[in-house]
Amino acid sequence: MRPLYDEQLRRYQINSADTNEKYLFNNFGQHTATVSLLSGQYVYNFTYNIDSSYGRLTHVTGIGGHRLYMTRRSETEIHIETASSKTILRVNNFDQMLESVQLPDGGK
């Protein structure tokens, strides 16, 4: 697969015949959307806190308007929230590798 660059929209696109989806990326290489090749409908939209290479993912919106919010509480703690639950990820401060997951029911 080779990315296609749309000069007018200033974004990259990768089409996947395996998944029947196209993946859209901004000029910083951040995944901004997944679109169905069959229906043209947006499957996922990804939103970042700033439009730069330093942007951090803040939420993902799926079909039907369902949202998943990501909030960084610190460099090592990320909260992932939906309308009804919250999961906490803890990552290593040195290499940002995942260290633990705290599920909404308190399980790990």
PEZI-V127622 format. One record per residue. N is the residue number from 0. SS is DSSP state (H for helix, E for strand, L for the rest). Layout:
n:N ss:SS
n:N ss:SS
This chain:
n:0 ss:L
n:1 ss:L
n:2 ss:L
n:3 ss:E
n:4 ss:E
n:5 ss:E
n:6 ss:L
n:7 ss:L
n:8 ss:L
n:9 ss:L
n:10 ss:E
n:11 ss:E
n:12 ss:E
n:13 ss:E
n:14 ss:E
n:15 ss:E
n:16 ss:L
n:17 ss:L
n:18 ss:L
n:19 ss:L
n:20 ss:E
n:21 ss:E
n:22 ss:E
n:23 ss:E
n:24 ss:E
n:25 ss:E
n:26 ss:L
n:27 ss:L
n:28 ss:L
n:29 ss:L
n:30 ss:E
n:31 ss:E
n:32 ss:E
n:33 ss:E
n:34 ss:E
n:35 ss:E
n:36 ss:L
n:37 ss:L
n:38 ss:L
n:39 ss:L
n:40 ss:L
n:41 ss:E
n:42 ss:E
n:43 ss:E
n:44 ss:E
n:45 ss:E
n:46 ss:E
n:47 ss:E
n:48 ss:L
n:49 ss:L
n:50 ss:L
n:51 ss:L
n:52 ss:L
n:53 ss:L
n:54 ss:L
n:55 ss:L
n:56 ss:E
n:57 ss:E
n:58 ss:E
n:59 ss:E
n:60 ss:E
n:61 ss:E
n:62 ss:H
n:63 ss:H
n:64 ss:H
n:65 ss:L
n:66 ss:E
n:67 ss:E
n:68 ss:E
n:69 ss:E
n:70 ss:E
n:71 ss:E
n:72 ss:L
n:73 ss:L
n:74 ss:L
n:75 ss:L
n:76 ss:E
n:77 ss:E
n:78 ss:E
n:79 ss:E
n:80 ss:E
n:81 ss:L
n:82 ss:L
n:83 ss:L
n:84 ss:L
n:85 ss:E
n:86 ss:E
n:87 ss:E
n:88 ss:E
n:89 ss:E
n:90 ss:E
n:91 ss:L
n:92 ss:L
n:93 ss:L
n:94 ss:L
n:95 ss:L
n:96 ss:L
n:97 ss:E
n:98 ss:E
n:99 ss:E
n:100 ss:E
n:101 ss:E
n:102 ss:L
n:103 ss:L
n:104 ss:L
n:105 ss:L
n:106 ss:L
n:107 ss:L
